Amino acid sequence: MKCEMLNGILTFVLGALVVAGVILALQTINRSRELNVLQIKAVEINQNYLRLQSLANETAAYNQKYPNPALTRILQGH
């Protein structure tokens, strides 16, 4: 009788661990996919930032060569 009860408890614990393992595996897969999407978005944001920075530098260089008061005011604001 004791052996059957112990066997039942151990079987239940094993089942709970299997269910927990499956849940954790699914969460890991979902978070990995989410991380990949976020990394792609971060690369796009960084590329856009670099383009914007390049444009700002070109605009500042243009403004030094051909001064424009309105453009100077805009550049000083940022």
C-alpha positions in Angstrom: 0.0 0.0 0.0 2.8 2.4 0.9 4.6 1.6 -2.3 1.5 2.3 -4.4 1.0 5.7 -2.7 4.7 6.6 -3.1 4.5 5.6 -6.8 1.4 7.8 -7.3 3.0 10.8 -5.6 6.2 10.4 -7.7 4.2 10.0 -10.9 2.2 13.1 -10.1 5.5 15.1 -9.4 7.0 13.8 -12.6 3.9 14.8 -14.5 4.0 18.3 -12.9 7.6 18.7 -13.9 6.9 17.6 -17.5 4.1 20.2 -17.7 6.3 22.9 -16.2 9.1 22.0 -18.7 6.8 22.3 -21.6 5.5 25.6 -20.4 9.0 26.9 -19.9 10.1 25.7 -23.3 7.1 27.5 -25.0 7.9 30.7 -23.1 11.5 30.5 -24.2 10.5 30.0 -27.9 8.1 33.0 -27.7 10.6 35.2 -26.0 13.3 34.2 -28.5 11.1 35.2 -31.4 10.1 38.4 -29.7 13.8 39.2 -29.1 14.6 38.6 -32.8 11.8 41.0 -33.8 13.1 43.6 -31.3 16.6 43.3 -32.5 15.5 43.8 -36.1 13.6 46.9 -35.0 16.6 48.2 -33.1 18.8 47.9 -36.1 16.3 49.8 -38.2 16.0 52.5 -35.6 19.8 52.8 -35.4 20.1 53.1 -39.2 17.4 55.8 -39.2 19.3 57.6 -36.5 22.5 57.5 -38.5 20.8 58.8 -41.6 19.3 61.6 -39.5 22.6 62.4 -38.0 24.2 62.5 -41.4 21.5 64.8 -42.7 22.0 67.1 -39.8 25.8 67.2 -40.4 25.2 67.9 -44.1 22.7 70.6 -43.3 25.2 72.2 -40.8 28.0 72.1 -43.5 25.6 73.6 -46.1 24.6 76.3 -43.6 28.3 77.2 -43.0 28.9 77.5 -46.8 25.7 79.3 -47.5 24.5 81.0 -44.3 20.8 81.3 -43.8 19.4 82.9 -40.6 16.3 80.7 -40.5 18.4 77.5 -41.0 20.9 78.7 -38.4 18.0 79.2 -35.9 16.7 75.7 -36.6 20.1 74.2 -36.2 20.8 76.0 -32.9 17.5 74.7 -31.5 18.7 71.1 -31.9 
